[in-house]
Amino acid sequence: MRKSFLFVLLIALCGSAIAAPRGVHVITFGKVLPVKLFIGPNANDTVPLKIRSLYVDGKLKEFTTGPIHDVTDRLFVVRRAFRLNNNLPDEDNKVPDWVWQQGGWLLVDRLTGRVSQVNLQLFDPFYSHAEWFRDYAAYCGLSDDGEILYAMVMQLGNRKPIVKKKLGNASNAPDPSADCEPPNWQKAPTRVTFSPKKGQPVSFSIFGHAADIAPGSDEE
């Protein structure tokens, strides 16, 4: 009887060990620090920027800026910030001259602790401003030559854009909002509106992995 009891207890303990969850990862942010965002081309061409460190299990993973957007109870996205060494090759300076820049977006998994880059086509780190809704990112994208302005909507996990519509020519103005205001989301039905400074607003209704020009838009 005693041997049978010990055998049953051993099986129960093994089952509990197999079913036990993996270690929980701790995602934390450091305190907000004021820095200067370098916008060039001169050394004094800077604007204020607030950054925070992103830690996973106490280890520094990235620097971030701006608020986070919870995609699900497990996943969130946040804008990346990073430092560039501004020293010239012939400058005899062992200490790097760090300048701050804004990057793309990071996807953080609270369960696994994984931090990965979000693929946003034609997203310009200086020019584009992403507005998130659910797992969609809407922003004004810029062509590789910096000449053409696009309305862009990307969905996490989808390599191809749901919306890619030419809005006009970019003016290359110092202020990114001079050409395009941040997109405006609506729900029920899911719709996003782009308002370029040159041209009429255009709206798109989002249907899962597809989109269509919404009724009432000035587009043909």
Secondary structure as UniProt FT lines:
FT   HELIX           2..19
FT   STRAND          27..29
FT   STRAND          33..38
FT   TURN            43..44
FT   STRAND          46..56
FT   TURN            57..58
FT   STRAND          59..70
FT   STRAND          75..85
FT   TURN            89..90
FT   STRAND          98..109
FT   TURN            110..112
FT   STRAND          115..117
FT   TURN            121..122
FT   TURN            125..127
FT   STRAND          131..133
FT   TURN            134..135
FT   STRAND          136..142
FT   TURN            144..145
FT   STRAND          148..155
FT   TURN            156..157
FT   STRAND          163..169
FT   HELIX           176..178
FT   STRAND          184..186
FT   TURN            187..190
FT   STRAND          191..194
FT   STRAND          202..207
FT   TURN            208..209
FT   STRAND          210..213
FT   TURN            215..216
//
